[in-house]
Amino acid sequence: MAQTSVLKALIKWRDFAARVEDESNHYIMPNHVMFQMASIMPVTRGEFRDSCRSNFNSMMLKYQDDIIMLVK
């Protein structure tokens, strides 16, 4: 149940961030990374980076603290 809530929050956040940055949703955070984050639910920067692995991009780095707060 918590994973579903996290995924819904990430989807809303990604849409908001894409509008602010004038970028595509997928550029902000690919779908498979959102599913990984909803599954792993990182609460530290280290866990966040581990959950992204090679899919870590500049937008995710910029908003990593916001994303971690959403997961918490």
N, C-alpha and C positions, 0 to 999 in steps of 0.2 A: 504493500500500500504506500509506503514512504517513497519508494522508487517512482511510482506514478506521479506523486506530488512534486518530486524533484524534477522529473521530466517535464511536467506542465510548466513549472516555474522557469526552467531553462528555455523552453520554447518561447514563452512570453518575453523573457529577457533578450533572447537572440533577436526577436523581431524588433524590439525597442532599440537595441544596439545597432542593428542594420539600418534603421531609419536615421538614427543620430549620425552614424558614420557615412551614410549614403552608399552602402555596400550591400551585396546580396547576403541573404541569411546564411547560405552555405560558406561564404567567405569568412563570416564572423565565427562560425563554429559548424563544422560538418555534422551531418546527422549521426554518423557512427560514433563520433566523439561524444555527442550528447547522450547517446544510449550508454556509452561506457561510463560517463560521469554519473548518470542516474543509477547505474549498477554498483559502481565503486563508492560513490558519495564521498569525495575527498573533502577533508576539513582543514588541511594544512597546505601550504604552498608546495611542499615536497610531494604530498599525495596527489595534488592537482597535476603537477608536471608528470608524475608517474602514470597517471590515468590517461594523459594525452599522448605520451611517448613521442613518436616522430610526427604527430599531427599538430604539434604546438605551433601556433602562428603569432604574429605580432598583436593581433586583436585580442587573442586569448590572454596574452601576456599583459596587455593594457588593462583588461578587465578581470584579471584573475582574482583579486580580492572581492569584487562584486559577486563573481561566480561562487566562490567559497562561502560567502554569506548566504547566498540562495540555498546552497546545499545544507548548511547548518539549520 
